[in-house]
């Protein structure tokens, strides 16, 4: 893709400082960009690179102040980070979109596939599957019987959808992810063994969800495991049976959510967080990395930390006390010794 600084400025609705004819050929990081690159500056930590970068164009916040003359053309916008996200979409949209059905594939006779969908080689599509307009299914995917994939969704190579999985519009599912596998349900028996509980439900994923690589989402025992619209899941996350993740919640890598837990809307969950089963997490909760959530969170908009997790500011105070325990112990021992001395002195 080639675009001029003036054209890009119009797309971003910014203010141009420099030549509108400057040519842009690719986006790049500010610290190692060269001629033709466009970069952004939103974090003050990277401000020194503005004076040394070889980039042709720099997208910056409207309020950014520079103390030296800059070589790149500037495009000033209200939010440089958000603007650069839009810019990356512009470049990403120019990538060649694959079309058609490659061979070899297996497509059941009862499957319905939109005429403009892409189906990669070595994909298996079972009975009564419905694949919508503009869907891309990359090679080596498995789509089980009765699955539905709505318009504009992308399955990257090696995604596996168990039967009856339903995926909404404009979703992105990355390689190695398994959706609809059996939930972890086993009934203990009198002799100490376990009897498998049949898992008869399915997984429902709403619109505009992105799921990272090697994520597992279990089907419900009965009913649905639900991922609501706009949810973003990082790599290596496990979502157990009958879990519900509220709209626009984001979850970082290696988090595990146990069965039947309900996580609210607009939550932010760090990496390696563990949730016990059958609890509810309030909307807009923020949970720090490596926290263990063992009971329901009922107050909206609070931050939580620790294992077991408790309110964030209280956890910081506790950590401060914990760091000072050796000193506090020494002070306590000194006071106890002083007490014994006073006792001996005064009889």
N, C-alpha and C positions, 0 to 999 in steps of 0.2 A: 504494500500500500504506500502511495505517495500523496502527501497533502501539504499545502502551504501553511505557514503560521497564521495568515489571515483567515484561511478557511477553518482551521482548527479553532481559532479564537471565536469565530461566529458560532460554531457548534457548541462551544463551552459557554457562550454568552459572557465572555470576559472582556478585559481591556488590554489592548496590545501596546507594548513598548518596544519599538524596533521595527525592522523591515517585515512587511506583510508577505513578501515574496520568498522568505526563507523556507527552504524545502525540508520537510520531515519525512523520514523513511521508516522509522521504528521507534518504539519506546525503550528506555534503558534506565539503569540505576545511575543516580547522579554522580557517584564516586568513580565510575569507570566508563562514562558515556563518551562517545566520539561524534564526529560530524554526522549530521542527519538525525541525531537522536533527540527525543523529547523526554524530559524528566520532570519530576515534581518535587517541591520542597514544602513539607508540612511540619516536620519535626525539627525543632531548633538545634538538635544534636548534629544535623547534617548541614547547618548553615555555612560552615567553612568551605564545603565543597562547591558552593555557589560561585566562589571566586576562582576555583581551579578547574571546574568541569569543562570538558570539551564538547558538551551538548550544544546543539543549535538553538533549542527552545527550552525554556524553563517555565513550568506552571507553578505559580506561587499564590499565597493568600494576599488579598487586597491590602492588608495592613502591614505586610512584610517590609521592613526597613533595611536597606543595605548601606554600608559605610564606604564601599569601594565601587568602582565602575565594573559592571559585569559584561562578559562577552556574549552570553546567550540572549536571544530575544525573550522578553518576558510576556507572559499572559497572566494577568492578575484576575483572580476569581474569588468569590466569597469563601469557598472551601476547597483548597487545593487537593486534599485527599479524595473527596467525593468527585471532583472534576477529573482526576486522573483515572478513577474507576470507570467513568464514562468514556474516557479516551481509550483505555484498554479494550473496552467493548467494541469501539470503532475498529480497532486493528484486528480483534478476534473475529469480527463478523466477516472479514475478508477471506478467512480461511476457506479452502475448497470444501464444500459440503458433499459428502458421498451420497450417491443415489443408487436405486435399483436393488435387485436381489442377487447376491453373489452365489456361486456354487462351490462346493456342495452344501446344501442345507436340507433340513427336513421341515416341511410345513404341512400340517394336517389339513385335510380337505375342508374341514369346518371352520378353519381359522379365517378371520377377516382382516386384511391388511390394506391400509390406505395406499393409493397408487404412487404417492411420492415418498413413501417410507423407504429407509435403507435397512437392509438385513445383511449382515456380514456372514462370511463363510463359516461353516461348521456350527451354525446355530440350529437349535432344535426348538420348534414351535408346536405345541401340543394342540389337542382338540379345543374348539370353541374359544380360542384366543382372539381378542380384538385389539388391533394396533392402529392408532389414530394417525392423523395427518402430520407429516414432518417429523415423525419419530425416527430416531437412529438407533439401531441395535448392532453393536459392533461384534466382531467374530467371537465364537466360542461361548455364546450366551445360551442359557436354558430358560424357556418360558413355559411354565406348566399349564395344565388344562384349566380353562376358565379364567385365565388372567386377562386383565384389561390395562392397556397403556394408553393414556390420553395424549392429545396433540402436543407436539413439540418436545417431547421427553427424549432424553438420551440415556441409553444403557451402554456403558463402556465395556470393553472386552472382558469376558469371563464373569459376568453377572448371572446369578441364578435366582429365578423367581419360582417358588413353589406354587402349586395349584391355588387358584382363587385369589391370588394377590391382585390388588387394585391400585394403580398408580395414576396420579392426576397429571395435569398439564405442566409443561415446562420444567419438569424435574430433571435432575442430573444424578445418576448413580454410577459410582466409580468402580473400578475393577476389583474382583474378588469378593464383592458383597453378596450375602445370601439373605434373601427376604422370604419369610414364610416357613422356615424350618420349625420342627416341633418345639413347643415350649418344654421347659424342664419340669415335667409333672410325673411324680412317681408316688404311689401309695405304699407306705410301710406295711409289711405283713407280719403275722405273729411269729414266724420263724426267723425274722430279721432280714428277709429279702424284700425287694421292692417290685410292685406291680405297675407297669407303665399305664398312665392315664391317657386315653386317646385324646388327641388334639384336633378338634373338629372345626375350629374357627379359621380366620384368615387375617391378613394384614391390609390395612387401608392407609395409603399415603396420599395426602391431598396435594394441592397445586404448589408449584414454586419451591419444592423441597430439594435440597442438595445433600447427598449422602456420600461420605468419603469411602476410601478403599477399605476392604476387609471388615466391613460392618456386618453384624448379624442382628436381624430383627425377627423374633419368634412369632409364629401365628398364635392366635388366642386359643385357649382351651375350648371356649364357646364364645361366639360374638367376634369382636375385632380388637386387634392391636392397632392403635391409631397414631399416625404422625400427622399433625395438623399443618395447615398451609404456612409456608415460609420458614419452616424449621431447617436449621443447618447442622448437620452432624459431621464431626471430624472422623478421621480414620480410627479403626480398631475400637469401636464402641459396641456394647452389647445391650440390646433392648429386649427384655423378657416378655413372656406372654401376657396379654391383656393390659399392657402398659399404654398410657396415653400421654403424648408429648404435645403441649399446648402451642398455639400458633406463634411463630417468630421466635421461638426459643433456640438458643445456640448451645451446643455441647462440645467440649474439647475432647481430645483423644483419650482412649483407655478408660472411659467412664462406663460403669455398669449400672443398669437400672433393673431391680428385681421385679418379679411378677405383680401385676395389678396396681402398681404405683402410678399416680396421676401427677404429672408435672405441669404447672400452669403456663400461661402466656408470657412472652417477653422475658423469660428467665435467661440468665447467663451462668453456665456451669463449666468450671475449670476441668483440667485434665485429671484423670485417675480418681474421680469422685465415685463413691459407692453409695447406692440407695438400697435400703431394705425394702421388702415388699409391702404392699397394702397400705401405703401412706400417701398423703397429698401434699404437694408443694405449691405454695401460694404464687400468684402472678408476680412477675418482676423480681423474683428472688435471685440473689447473686451468691453463688457458692464457690468458695475458693478451692484451688487445686488440692487434691489428696484429702479432701474432707470425707468424713463418713456420716451419712445422714440416717439416723436410726429412728426418727419419729417425725410426724407431720409438722410442716411449717405453715402456720395459719396467718401470719402477719405479712401483708404484701410489701414489696419493695425493700426488704431488709437484706443485709449481707451476712453470710455465715461462714464459719471457718472451724477447722479442727476435726478430730475424731474421738468421741462423737462431736458432731458440729454444734456450735452454739454461736450466739450473736457476735458479729465480727469485732466490734470495738471491745466487748467484754473479753473476747479471746485474745486480743492484743494485750490487754492489761494483764491477763493471766500469764501470757508468755513472758511479759516483763518481770513478773514476780518469779516465774520459774527460772529465768536467767540469773536472778539474784539469790536463789536458794542457798548456795554455798556461803555467801556473805551473811545472809540472815541466820543460817545455822551457827556460824561462828559468833555472831552477836548474841544469839540465844545461849550458847555455851558459856560465853563470858558473863552474862547476867546470872546464870545458874551458879557459876563458880563464885561470883561476887556475893550471891545470896548465902552460899555455904560459908564463905569467909566471915560475913557479918554475923551469921549464926554462932560460929565458934568464938568470935570476939566478944559478943555480948551475952554468951551463955544461952 
